[in-house]
Amino acid sequence: MTTIRTKPRLSIEYCPKCNWLMRSVWMTQELLTTFADDLGEVALIPSEIAGRFTIMVEDEVLFDRKKEGRFPEIKELKQLVRDKVCPEKSLGHSDKNKS
Amino acid sequence: MTTIRTKPRLSIEYCPKCNWLMRSVWMTQELLTTFADDLGEVALIPSEIAGRFTIMVEDEVLFDRKKEGRFPEIKELKQLVRDKVCPEKSLGHSDKNKS
């Protein structure tokens, strides 16, 4: 039953004690709505490290809350994922300003 | 930044064309609320196989929609995960009837 995964894996490691599950899940459904054909999987990882909120594509950090001092905007996050995973993809009308 | 994962991985492979993302995400947040300390990660996998809805713990099938002919009840799913991952864990008042 195992499906061999050839598309990239995105992971969100979040701090459960900070109650960041729901926003992580929300980002997951946003990403899987936009990138269903482009991502192999999105994994949610409850972190044992307090305050951790790190989004990775494979082994590369895409966004780290500690480094950035904030959470990503969803538009920004989708642009980061697109640029990394499928740079030719248009994100539609929300993609006009690459702020 | 990579965290070494020692707890088991649960995965939900779902058919995006059947619009099963939202129920998969809902099950994910239910499982990660209950098993934040017990699961290493929950991965959502958009399947390329039409009609696929398969929940696995590591490489073992926990629930397969095609085999069962239905989706799991959330209580049933939590009992299956508990029995597999942390059999000593109580699921509280929802755990009285192991139907």
Backbone of each chain as ProteinMPNN parsed JSONL, in Angstrom:
{"seq_chain_A": "MTTIRTKPRLSIEYCPKCNWLMRSVWMTQELLTTFADDLGEVALIPSEIAGRFTIMVEDEVLFDRKKEGRFPEIKELKQLVRDKVCPEKSLGHSDKNKS", "coords_chain_A": {"N_chain_A": [[0.828, -1.206, 0.0], [2.141, 1.116, 0.247], [2.846, 4.281, -1.05], [5.122, 5.468, -3.347], [6.965, 8.365, -2.939], [7.582, 11.078, -4.891], [7.376, 13.75, -5.253], [8.124, 16.901, -3.616], [8.413, 17.038, -0.016], [6.728, 18.931, 2.368], [7.063, 20.315, 5.586], [5.637, 21.234, 8.712], [6.73, 22.216, 11.67], [5.597, 22.64, 14.831], [4.882, 24.309, 17.951], [3.112, 22.648, 20.317], [2.424, 23.431, 22.892], [2.298, 26.152, 22.748], [-0.073, 26.405, 21.55], [-0.305, 26.301, 18.738], [-1.335, 24.552, 16.932], [-3.767, 24.863, 15.478], [-3.381, 27.046, 13.717], [-1.338, 25.993, 12.245], [-2.578, 23.826, 11.038], [-4.434, 25.196, 9.519], [-2.77, 26.574, 7.717], [-1.757, 24.319, 6.463], [-4.033, 23.301, 5.121], [-4.531, 25.393, 3.384], [-2.156, 25.324, 1.838], [-2.307, 22.748, 0.735], [-4.584, 22.997, -0.761], [-3.792, 24.77, -2.745], [-1.426, 23.603, -3.738], [-1.862, 20.9, -4.384], [-1.128, 19.282, -6.517], [1.555, 19.565, -6.574], [2.999, 19.176, -4.256], [4.348, 16.464, -2.426], [3.627, 15.678, 0.119], [2.263, 17.11, 3.129], [3.486, 17.516, 6.256], [2.662, 17.552, 9.655], [4.258, 18.379, 12.564], [4.361, 17.921, 15.897], [6.221, 19.831, 18.031], [8.883, 19.287, 20.355], [10.27, 21.343, 21.243], [10.044, 24.37, 22.837], [8.171, 27.072, 21.586], [8.793, 26.644, 18.951], [8.353, 27.121, 15.501], [8.564, 26.112, 12.506], [8.883, 25.936, 9.074], [9.566, 23.666, 6.59], [10.933, 22.626, 3.431], [11.562, 19.573, 2.247], [14.778, 19.134, 3.435], [15.316, 21.747, 3.879], [15.063, 24.926, 5.365], [12.22, 26.877, 5.07], [10.74, 28.841, 6.272], [11.202, 30.337, 9.36], [9.988, 30.964, 12.479], [11.333, 31.98, 14.709], [13.661, 33.088, 13.669], [12.56, 35.002, 11.941], [10.923, 36.443, 13.572], [8.187, 36.5, 13.552], [5.025, 35.186, 12.34], [4.467, 33.725, 9.062], [2.737, 35.543, 6.486], [-0.088, 34.24, 4.697], [-0.156, 34.521, 1.931], [2.468, 35.25, 1.37], [3.71, 32.916, 2.259], [2.742, 31.054, 0.408], [3.933, 32.052, -1.885], [6.616, 31.657, -1.275], [6.658, 28.836, -1.175], [5.852, 28.225, -3.782], [7.973, 29.435, -5.261], [10.014, 27.765, -4.52], [9.163, 25.147, -5.106], [7.627, 24.928, -7.465], [8.336, 26.948, -9.614], [7.31, 27.956, -11.946], [4.609, 28.178, -11.655], [1.542, 29.995, -11.553], [0.04, 31.996, -9.088], [-2.331, 33.199, -9.353], [-4.691, 35.906, -8.94], [-3.888, 36.791, -6.482], [-1.257, 37.031, -6.64], [-0.049, 39.223, -7.624], [1.37, 41.363, -6.348], [4.517, 40.941, -5.207], [5.15, 41.264, -2.448]], "CA_chain_A": [[0.0, 0.0, 0.0], [2.99, 2.3, 0.331], [3.001, 5.046, -2.277], [6.453, 6.066, -3.44], [6.799, 9.812, -3.005], [8.607, 11.707, -5.717], [7.228, 15.201, -5.113], [8.744, 17.315, -2.352], [7.707, 17.024, 1.266], [6.76, 20.144, 3.19], [6.715, 20.016, 6.972], [5.434, 22.339, 9.65], [6.987, 21.817, 13.05], [4.954, 23.675, 15.636], [4.876, 24.078, 19.402], [1.739, 22.41, 20.794], [2.184, 24.157, 24.145], [1.943, 27.52, 22.348], [-1.382, 26.319, 20.892], [-0.16, 26.651, 17.326], [-1.851, 23.497, 16.055], [-4.837, 25.288, 14.566], [-2.867, 27.849, 12.597], [-0.546, 25.089, 11.401], [-3.55, 23.071, 10.249], [-5.002, 26.13, 8.538], [-1.76, 26.736, 6.662], [-1.705, 23.051, 5.739], [-5.129, 23.171, 4.153], [-4.275, 26.398, 2.331], [-1.088, 24.838, 0.953], [-2.751, 21.57, -0.02], [-5.561, 23.449, -1.761], [-3.07, 25.405, -3.856], [-0.316, 22.804, -4.262], [-2.209, 19.464, -4.346], [-0.406, 18.564, -7.58], [2.976, 19.939, -6.559], [3.638, 18.69, -3.029], [4.143, 15.051, -2.137], [2.902, 15.607, 1.378], [2.496, 18.126, 4.151], [3.551, 16.833, 7.548], [2.56, 18.373, 10.859], [5.133, 17.791, 13.581], [4.305, 18.575, 17.207], [7.605, 19.976, 18.465], [9.19, 19.243, 21.795], [11.028, 22.566, 21.519], [9.098, 25.445, 23.109], [8.197, 28.219, 20.685], [9.215, 26.291, 17.596], [7.442, 27.141, 14.362], [9.498, 26.065, 11.387], [8.36, 25.304, 7.864], [10.671, 23.17, 5.767], [10.71, 21.825, 2.236], [12.621, 18.58, 2.423], [15.645, 19.455, 4.577], [15.665, 23.17, 3.811], [14.132, 25.798, 6.081], [11.543, 27.854, 4.225], [10.363, 29.96, 7.147], [11.401, 30.024, 10.778], [9.41, 32.062, 13.264], [12.325, 32.56, 15.607], [14.542, 33.93, 12.856], [11.822, 36.117, 11.336], [10.246, 37.208, 14.62], [6.758, 36.593, 13.222], [4.495, 34.129, 11.478], [4.331, 34.188, 7.675], [1.437, 35.757, 5.848], [-0.375, 33.063, 3.859], [0.257, 34.845, 0.561], [3.934, 35.159, 1.391], [4.077, 31.501, 2.383], [2.483, 30.39, -0.882], [4.955, 32.492, -2.839], [7.85, 30.945, -0.912], [6.526, 27.441, -1.596], [5.854, 28.229, -5.25], [9.326, 29.724, -5.756], [10.863, 26.618, -4.214], [8.681, 23.841, -5.575], [7.097, 24.979, -8.844], [8.517, 28.377, -9.899], [6.555, 28.38, -13.134], [3.181, 28.202, -11.338], [0.928, 31.267, -11.197], [-0.853, 31.91, -7.929], [-3.564, 33.928, -9.665], [-4.779, 37.347, -8.673], [-3.217, 37.149, -5.223], [0.176, 36.917, -6.894], [0.429, 40.41, -8.354], [2.422, 42.065, -5.597], [5.416, 40.009, -4.498], [5.64, 42.044, -1.301]], "C_chain_A": [[0.867, 1.263, 0.0], [3.117, 2.979, -1.041], [4.387, 5.676, -2.287], [6.297, 7.558, -3.73], [7.947, 10.408, -3.813], [8.52, 13.225, -5.658], [7.754, 15.625, -3.745], [7.8, 17.265, -1.155], [7.852, 18.397, 1.921], [6.387, 19.746, 4.603], [6.549, 21.303, 7.764], [5.654, 21.779, 11.047], [6.512, 22.956, 13.943], [4.992, 23.296, 17.12], [3.443, 23.869, 19.887], [1.417, 23.218, 22.051], [1.856, 25.623, 23.891], [0.574, 27.569, 21.66], [-1.335, 26.729, 19.429], [-0.643, 25.555, 16.375], [-2.821, 24.048, 15.019], [-4.316, 26.142, 13.418], [-1.995, 27.004, 11.673], [-1.454, 24.279, 10.478], [-4.162, 23.968, 9.168], [-4.023, 26.346, 7.383], [-1.656, 25.474, 5.81], [-2.824, 22.955, 4.707], [-5.028, 24.214, 3.05], [-3.24, 25.87, 1.329], [-1.551, 23.654, 0.12], [-3.88, 21.89, -0.991], [-4.833, 23.996, -2.986], [-2.082, 24.45, -4.529], [-0.585, 21.293, -4.227], [-1.422, 18.665, -5.383], [1.109, 18.712, -7.469], [3.728, 19.419, -5.341], [3.342, 17.209, -2.845], [3.35, 14.845, -0.864], [3.162, 16.86, 2.189], [2.42, 17.415, 5.495], [3.491, 17.852, 8.682], [3.299, 17.673, 11.984], [4.975, 18.557, 14.89], [5.704, 18.617, 17.809], [7.744, 19.799, 19.97], [9.978, 20.483, 22.204], [10.042, 23.721, 21.664], [9.284, 26.576, 22.098], [8.598, 27.919, 19.256], [8.064, 26.444, 16.592], [8.302, 27.252, 13.112], [8.871, 25.302, 10.226], [9.54, 24.915, 6.985], [10.14, 22.536, 4.492], [11.893, 20.872, 2.155], [13.492, 19.007, 3.612], [16.013, 20.93, 4.654], [14.608, 24.022, 4.513], [13.551, 26.833, 5.116], [11.158, 29.084, 5.044], [10.535, 29.505, 8.588], [10.948, 31.217, 11.618], [10.449, 32.756, 14.147], [13.251, 33.52, 14.852], [13.816, 35.187, 12.37], [11.139, 36.994, 12.392], [8.758, 37.357, 14.401], [6.34, 35.317, 12.499], [4.443, 34.638, 10.031], [2.889, 34.56, 7.342], [1.182, 34.589, 4.892], [0.032, 33.307, 2.406], [1.771, 34.715, 0.396], [4.377, 33.693, 1.425], [3.872, 30.767, 1.058], [3.511, 30.802, -1.929], [6.291, 31.815, -2.554], [7.812, 29.493, -1.395], [6.589, 27.357, -3.12], [7.272, 28.422, -5.785], [10.253, 28.526, -5.584], [10.472, 25.366, -5.005], [8.254, 23.847, -7.045], [7.136, 26.431, -9.325], [7.725, 28.88, -11.11], [5.064, 28.597, -12.845], [2.712, 29.626, -11.013], [0.004, 31.062, -10.001], [-2.105, 32.755, -8.138], [-3.525, 35.366, -9.193], [-4.073, 37.745, -7.377], [-1.71, 37.243, -5.412], [0.759, 38.182, -7.493], [1.557, 41.134, -7.644], [3.267, 41.048, -4.838], [6.022, 40.705, -3.292], [6.408, 41.133, -0.364]], "O_chain_A": [[0.36, 2.362, -0.227], [3.448, 2.344, -2.043], [4.774, 6.344, -1.329], [5.585, 7.953, -4.654], [9.119, 10.263, -3.465], [9.489, 13.914, -5.978], [7.825, 14.812, -2.824], [6.585, 17.424, -1.271], [8.95, 18.946, 2.014], [5.49, 18.926, 4.801], [7.219, 22.307, 7.523], [4.866, 20.972, 11.54], [6.971, 24.091, 13.821], [5.117, 22.126, 17.481], [2.644, 24.805, 19.874], [0.278, 23.639, 22.251], [1.21, 26.268, 24.717], [0.119, 28.633, 21.24], [-2.227, 27.425, 18.943], [-0.396, 25.614, 15.17], [-2.714, 23.743, 13.831], [-4.753, 25.987, 12.278], [-1.919, 27.261, 10.472], [-1.148, 24.072, 9.304], [-4.376, 23.531, 8.037], [-4.41, 26.305, 6.215], [-1.489, 25.546, 4.593], [-2.591, 22.574, 3.56], [-5.398, 23.948, 1.906], [-3.437, 25.963, 0.117], [-1.228, 23.561, -1.064], [-4.112, 21.142, -1.94], [-5.215, 23.717, -4.123], [-1.919, 24.483, -5.749], [0.341, 20.498, -4.062], [-1.088, 17.504, -5.151], [1.855, 18.054, -8.194], [4.946, 19.241, -5.385], [2.222, 16.756, -3.081], [2.508, 13.951, -0.778], [4.141, 17.575, 1.971], [1.411, 16.791, 5.825], [4.179, 18.873, 8.663], [3.008, 16.525, 12.317], [5.401, 19.707, 14.991], [6.306, 17.575, 18.068], [6.84, 20.119, 20.742], [10.313, 20.651, 23.376], [9.293, 24.023, 20.735], [10.406, 26.981, 21.797], [8.73, 28.829, 18.438], [6.955, 25.959, 16.815], [8.712, 28.343, 12.714], [8.396, 24.177, 10.38], [10.402, 25.739, 6.679], [9.043, 21.979, 4.47], [13.046, 21.281, 2.016], [12.963, 19.221, 4.703], [16.911, 21.317, 5.403], [13.41, 23.858, 4.282], [14.281, 27.561, 4.442], [11.241, 30.216, 4.568], [10.074, 28.433, 8.98], [11.462, 32.327, 11.48], [10.43, 33.977, 14.302], [13.575, 34.607, 15.331], [14.371, 36.286, 12.382], [10.818, 38.153, 12.127], [8.126, 38.235, 14.989], [7.167, 34.494, 12.105], [4.382, 35.846, 9.802], [1.944, 33.96, 7.856], [2.123, 34.016, 4.342], [0.512, 32.396, 1.733], [2.271, 34.151, -0.577], [5.297, 33.29, 0.713], [4.71, 29.968, 0.639], [3.912, 29.991, -2.764], [7.013, 31.441, -3.479], [8.787, 28.981, -1.946], [7.296, 26.516, -3.675], [7.723, 27.674, -6.652], [11.155, 28.299, -6.39], [11.326, 24.632, -5.502], [8.494, 22.884, -7.773], [6.093, 27.076, -9.433], [7.504, 30.081, -11.267], [4.34, 29.134, -13.684], [3.388, 30.365, -10.297], [-0.722, 30.071, -9.925], [-2.856, 32.995, -7.193], [-2.457, 35.965, -9.064], [-3.704, 38.906, -7.2], [-0.972, 37.502, -4.461], [1.941, 38.215, -7.837], [2.572, 41.477, -8.251], [2.776, 40.376, -3.931], [7.242, 40.737, -3.126], [6.907, 41.585, 0.666]]}, "seq_chain_B": "MTTIRTKPRLSIEYCPKCNWLMRSVWMTQELLTTFADDLGEVALIPSEIAGRFTIMVEDEVLFDRKKEGRFPEIKELKQLVRDKVCPEKSLGHSDKNKS", "coords_chain_B": {"N_chain_B": [[18.631, 22.11, 11.604], [16.951, 20.017, 11.455], [14.757, 17.847, 13.077], [15.176, 14.883, 14.81], [13.148, 12.109, 14.427], [11.498, 10.076, 16.596], [9.156, 9.078, 17.495], [6.139, 7.418, 16.323], [5.078, 7.788, 12.882], [2.098, 8.953, 11.508], [0.066, 8.705, 8.647], [-2.163, 10.185, 6.3], [-3.504, 9.375, 3.389], [-5.193, 10.829, 0.824], [-7.84, 11.355, -1.586], [-7.667, 14.07, -3.597], [-9.343, 14.833, -5.668], [-11.772, 13.814, -4.98], [-12.47, 15.589, -3.117], [-11.656, 15.31, -0.435], [-9.937, 16.593, 1.225], [-10.648, 18.363, 3.36], [-11.957, 16.789, 5.319], [-9.876, 15.11, 5.904], [-8.025, 16.888, 6.972], [-9.456, 17.698, 9.197], [-9.573, 15.284, 10.661], [-6.861, 15.072, 11.131], [-6.358, 17.275, 12.858], [-7.892, 16.513, 15.031], [-6.551, 14.132, 15.766], [-3.989, 15.124, 16.363], [-4.569, 16.766, 18.465], [-5.305, 14.957, 20.438], [-3.148, 13.143, 20.462], [-0.696, 14.512, 20.692], [1.613, 14.127, 22.165], [2.316, 11.614, 21.502], [2.496, 10.927, 18.832], [4.86, 11.182, 16.208], [4.572, 12.643, 13.874], [1.93, 13.839, 11.74], [1.109, 13.173, 8.514], [-0.198, 14.549, 5.568], [-1.218, 13.338, 2.534], [-1.728, 14.067, -0.705], [-3.392, 12.04, -2.892], [-2.657, 10.332, -5.945], [-4.258, 8.419, -6.783], [-7.482, 7.668, -7.632], [-10.191, 7.973, -5.397], [-8.828, 7.093, -3.175], [-8.419, 6.641, 0.244], [-6.577, 6.294, 2.823], [-5.307, 5.435, 5.917], [-2.327, 5.294, 7.621], [-0.016, 3.881, 9.996], [3.25, 4.357, 10.342], [4.441, 1.906, 8.213], [2.174, 0.435, 8.141], [-1.174, -0.374, 7.424], [-3.834, 1.291, 8.891], [-6.453, 2.025, 8.565], [-8.5, 1.589, 5.802], [-10.383, 3.012, 3.355], [-11.462, 1.817, 1.075], [-11.334, -0.901, 1.585], [-12.926, -1.047, 3.888], [-15.258, 0.133, 3.116], [-16.279, 2.548, 3.925], [-15.855, 5.677, 5.726], [-13.804, 6.147, 8.678], [-15.275, 6.451, 11.942], [-14.602, 9.146, 14.201], [-14.076, 8.575, 16.868], [-13.64, 5.829, 16.763], [-11.374, 5.864, 15.132], [-9.523, 7.131, 16.804], [-9.347, 5.224, 18.804], [-8.223, 3.115, 17.377], [-5.732, 4.251, 16.737], [-4.708, 4.727, 19.288], [-4.611, 2.069, 20.296], [-2.62, 1.081, 18.703], [-0.404, 2.801, 19.003], [-0.075, 3.807, 21.612], [-0.998, 1.932, 23.794], [-1.595, 1.993, 26.485], [-2.821, 4.36, 27.03], [-5.541, 6.375, 28.163], [-8.562, 7.36, 26.658], [-10.385, 8.927, 27.811], [-13.753, 10.003, 28.624], [-14.97, 9.395, 26.25], [-14.232, 6.911, 25.683], [-15.5, 4.763, 26.691], [-17.276, 2.853, 25.486], [-16.114, 0.462, 23.436], [-16.968, 0.294, 20.74]], "CA_chain_B": [[17.273, 22.347, 12.067], [16.165, 18.791, 11.361], [14.497, 17.15, 14.328], [15.152, 13.434, 14.632], [11.828, 11.651, 14.804], [11.549, 8.749, 17.196], [7.774, 8.632, 17.67], [5.626, 6.939, 15.031], [4.472, 8.662, 11.886], [0.795, 8.589, 10.955], [-0.187, 9.402, 7.388], [-3.487, 10.091, 5.685], [-3.457, 9.577, 1.94], [-6.587, 11.116, 0.456], [-8.059, 11.731, -2.984], [-8.07, 15.481, -3.694], [-10.437, 14.994, -6.641], [-12.997, 13.493, -4.242], [-12.669, 16.677, -2.141], [-11.51, 14.763, 0.911], [-8.924, 17.328, 1.994], [-11.133, 18.973, 4.6], [-12.173, 15.775, 6.365], [-8.546, 14.622, 6.292], [-7.463, 17.915, 7.855], [-10.2, 17.625, 10.458], [-9.063, 14.122, 11.398], [-5.494, 15.42, 11.556], [-6.345, 18.118, 14.054], [-8.388, 15.68, 16.129], [-5.494, 13.211, 16.2], [-2.876, 15.867, 16.969], [-5.027, 17.269, 19.764], [-5.295, 13.839, 21.391], [-1.891, 12.381, 20.483], [0.448, 15.412, 20.473], [2.815, 13.582, 22.814], [2.483, 10.203, 21.152], [2.8, 10.787, 17.404], [5.96, 12.014, 15.728], [4.008, 13.564, 12.889], [0.816, 13.41, 10.895], [1.368, 13.645, 7.153], [-1.315, 14.521, 4.622], [-0.677, 12.995, 1.22], [-2.707, 14.088, -1.8], [-3.164, 10.825, -3.667], [-2.922, 10.342, -7.384], [-5.169, 7.288, -7.028], [-8.858, 8.111, -7.409], [-10.947, 7.297, -4.354], [-7.971, 6.61, -2.108], [-8.416, 7.23, 1.592], [-5.882, 5.273, 3.591], [-4.584, 5.926, 7.085], [-1.274, 4.351, 7.976], [0.968, 4.188, 11.03], [4.473, 3.872, 9.679], [4.133, 1.22, 6.95], [1.049, -0.476, 8.372], [-2.489, 0.224, 7.187], [-4.695, 1.337, 10.074], [-7.829, 2.078, 8.054], [-8.554, 1.821, 4.362], [-11.785, 3.223, 2.988], [-11.887, 0.862, 0.045], [-11.546, -2.196, 2.247], [-14.001, -0.962, 4.876], [-16.483, 0.618, 2.478], [-16.767, 3.728, 4.677], [-14.852, 6.414, 6.491], [-13.859, 5.809, 10.109], [-15.737, 7.393, 12.965], [-13.413, 9.737, 14.834], [-13.825, 7.814, 18.101], [-13.061, 4.573, 16.308], [-10.024, 6.142, 14.64], [-8.658, 7.39, 17.961], [-9.102, 3.943, 19.484], [-7.268, 2.369, 16.548], [-4.406, 4.87, 16.9], [-4.281, 4.452, 20.665], [-4.249, 0.652, 20.428], [-1.395, 0.851, 17.948], [0.721, 3.684, 19.33], [0.097, 4.003, 23.059], [-2.138, 1.133, 24.282], [-1.902, 2.273, 27.89], [-3.436, 5.692, 27.144], [-6.991, 6.458, 28.247], [-9.139, 8.41, 25.808], [-11.372, 9.673, 28.579], [-15.14, 9.546, 28.681], [-15.417, 8.882, 24.944], [-13.555, 5.622, 25.484], [-16.169, 3.719, 27.47], [-17.735, 1.786, 24.603], [-15.156, 0.189, 22.351], [-17.79, -0.23, 19.64]], "C_chain_B": [[16.447, 21.062, 12.062], [16.012, 18.139, 12.734], [14.432, 15.651, 14.053], [13.859, 12.895, 15.23], [11.927, 10.234, 15.353], [10.146, 8.2, 17.441], [7.186, 8.25, 16.309], [4.982, 8.023, 14.171], [3.117, 8.094, 11.489], [0.615, 9.353, 9.652], [-1.62, 9.164, 6.93], [-3.318, 10.392, 4.207], [-4.888, 9.705, 1.459], [-6.657, 11.512, -1.013], [-8.513, 13.191, -3.055], [-9.26, 15.666, -4.637], [-11.789, 14.629, -6.032], [-13.323, 14.555, -3.191], [-12.592, 16.182, -0.694], [-10.428, 15.468, 1.732], [-9.459, 17.761, 3.355], [-11.388, 17.932, 5.692], [-10.836, 15.171, 6.822], [-7.885, 15.596, 7.267], [-8.16, 17.883, 9.214], [-9.721, 16.438, 11.294], [-7.654, 14.391, 11.927], [-5.501, 16.257, 12.823], [-6.927, 17.381, 15.257], [-7.272, 14.781, 16.678], [-4.357, 13.962, 16.894], [-3.278, 16.557, 18.269], [-4.898, 16.162, 20.811], [-3.902, 13.232, 21.562], [-0.653, 13.247, 20.242], [1.739, 14.85, 21.057], [3.183, 12.184, 22.307], [2.853, 9.969, 19.691], [3.963, 11.705, 17.033], [5.497, 13.047, 14.723], [2.751, 12.963, 12.297], [1.033, 14.027, 9.525], [0.119, 13.494, 6.306], [-0.752, 14.371, 3.218], [-1.787, 13.069, 0.175], [-2.429, 12.941, -2.754], [-3.391, 11.058, -5.15], [-3.864, 9.213, -7.773], [-6.586, 7.714, -6.659], [-9.506, 7.29, -6.303], [-10.124, 6.8, -3.183], [-8.216, 7.38, -0.81], [-7.853, 6.173, 2.525], [-5.087, 5.917, 4.713], [-3.573, 4.861, 7.486], [-0.513, 4.837, 9.207], [2.259, 3.525, 10.587], [4.06, 3.143, 8.387], [2.923, 0.295, 7.052], [-0.29, 0.244, 8.191], [-3.337, 0.139, 8.456], [-6.164, 1.329, 9.648], [-7.779, 2.376, 6.57], [-10.016, 1.888, 3.93], [-12.29, 2.189, 1.989], [-12.194, -0.505, 0.674], [-12.779, -2.162, 3.157], [-15.329, -0.521, 4.261], [-17.077, 1.846, 3.125], [-15.575, 4.481, 5.228], [-14.9, 5.973, 7.956], [-14.599, 6.881, 10.906], [-14.512, 7.929, 13.7], [-13.053, 9.004, 16.13], [-13.138, 6.483, 17.786], [-11.605, 4.78, 15.868], [-9.066, 6.373, 15.804], [-8.363, 6.104, 18.729], [-8.098, 3.099, 18.703], [-5.843, 2.914, 16.732], [-3.862, 4.561, 18.293], [-3.802, 2.993, 20.807], [-2.904, 0.364, 19.769], [-0.186, 1.557, 18.57], [0.983, 3.771, 20.827], [-1.047, 3.286, 23.78], [-2.513, 1.409, 25.736], [-2.693, 3.562, 28.088], [-4.954, 5.591, 27.246], [-7.48, 7.592, 27.357], [-10.279, 9.135, 26.523], [-12.782, 9.141, 28.405], [-15.633, 9.004, 27.335], [-14.926, 7.463, 24.707], [-14.31, 4.466, 26.126], [-16.63, 2.544, 26.616], [-16.733, 1.597, 23.461], [-15.898, -0.379, 21.143], [-17.016, -0.218, 18.328]], "O_chain_B": [[15.349, 21.035, 12.617], [16.988, 17.911, 13.45], [13.71, 15.21, 13.159], [13.517, 13.181, 16.378], [12.378, 9.315, 14.669], [9.968, 6.99, 17.58], [7.67, 8.699, 15.27], [4.434, 9.01, 14.66], [2.995, 6.91, 11.174], [0.976, 10.527, 9.567], [-2.2, 8.099, 7.143], [-3.025, 11.524, 3.822], [-5.702, 8.804, 1.658], [-5.668, 11.945, -1.605], [-9.618, 13.517, -2.623], [-10.088, 16.553, -4.428], [-12.83, 15.08, -6.509], [-14.314, 14.445, -2.468], [-13.379, 16.597, 0.157], [-10.049, 14.997, 2.804], [-8.808, 17.554, 4.38], [-11.071, 18.166, 6.858], [-10.687, 14.773, 7.977], [-7.269, 15.19, 8.252], [-7.517, 18.026, 10.254], [-9.49, 16.573, 12.495], [-7.308, 13.983, 13.036], [-4.743, 15.987, 13.755], [-6.493, 17.607, 16.387], [-7.076, 14.682, 17.89], [-3.823, 13.491, 17.899], [-2.42, 16.894, 19.084], [-4.44, 16.401, 21.928], [-3.518, 12.851, 22.667], [0.327, 12.782, 19.659], [2.823, 15.068, 20.515], [4.238, 11.648, 22.648], [3.448, 8.947, 19.348], [4.041, 12.848, 17.483], [5.969, 14.184, 14.719], [2.533, 11.753, 12.343], [1.13, 15.247, 9.388], [-0.539, 12.454, 6.32], [0.075, 15.166, 2.771], [-2.687, 12.229, 0.167], [-1.358, 12.872, -3.356], [-4.215, 11.881, -5.548], [-4.224, 9.065, -8.941], [-6.857, 8.077, -5.514], [-9.387, 6.065, -6.274], [-10.659, 6.15, -2.285], [-8.216, 8.61, -0.788], [-8.565, 5.269, 2.961], [-4.292, 6.829, 4.485], [-3.912, 3.692, 7.667], [-0.379, 6.039, 9.436], [2.347, 2.303, 10.471], [3.383, 3.738, 7.549], [2.678, -0.524, 6.166], [-0.506, 1.327, 8.735], [-3.532, -0.938, 9.019], [-7.005, 0.703, 10.293], [-7.096, 3.303, 6.133], [-10.779, 0.941, 4.119], [-13.435, 1.746, 2.072], [-13.177, -1.162, 0.332], [-13.567, -3.107, 3.197], [-16.395, -0.775, 4.822], [-18.247, 2.162, 2.907], [-14.443, 3.998, 5.205], [-15.928, 5.479, 8.42], [-14.549, 8.066, 10.576], [-13.499, 7.238, 13.807], [-11.877, 8.835, 16.451], [-12.189, 6.077, 18.457], [-10.726, 3.98, 16.187], [-7.939, 5.877, 15.798], [-7.26, 5.919, 19.242], [-7.232, 2.45, 19.288], [-4.884, 2.153, 16.865], [-2.701, 4.181, 18.449], [-2.736, 2.726, 21.361], [-2.148, -0.493, 20.226], [0.905, 0.992, 18.655], [2.135, 3.805, 21.259], [-1.953, 3.929, 24.312], [-3.622, 1.092, 26.166], [-3.18, 3.83, 29.187], [-5.584, 4.825, 26.516], [-6.872, 8.662, 27.315], [-11.044, 9.87, 25.899], [-12.98, 7.971, 28.078], [-16.6, 8.244, 27.286], [-15.176, 6.881, 23.651], [-13.839, 3.329, 26.118], [-16.41, 1.386, 26.968], [-16.545, 2.486, 22.631], [-15.505, -1.406, 20.591], [-17.547, -0.623, 17.294]]}, "name": "protein", "num_of_chains": 2, "seq": "MTTIRTKPRLSIEYCPKCNWLMRSVWMTQELLTTFADDLGEVALIPSEIAGRFTIMVEDEVLFDRKKEGRFPEIKELKQLVRDKVCPEKSLGHSDKNKSMTTIRTKPRLSIEYCPKCNWLMRSVWMTQELLTTFADDLGEVALIPSEIAGRFTIMVEDEVLFDRKKEGRFPEIKELKQLVRDKVCPEKSLGHSDKNKS"}
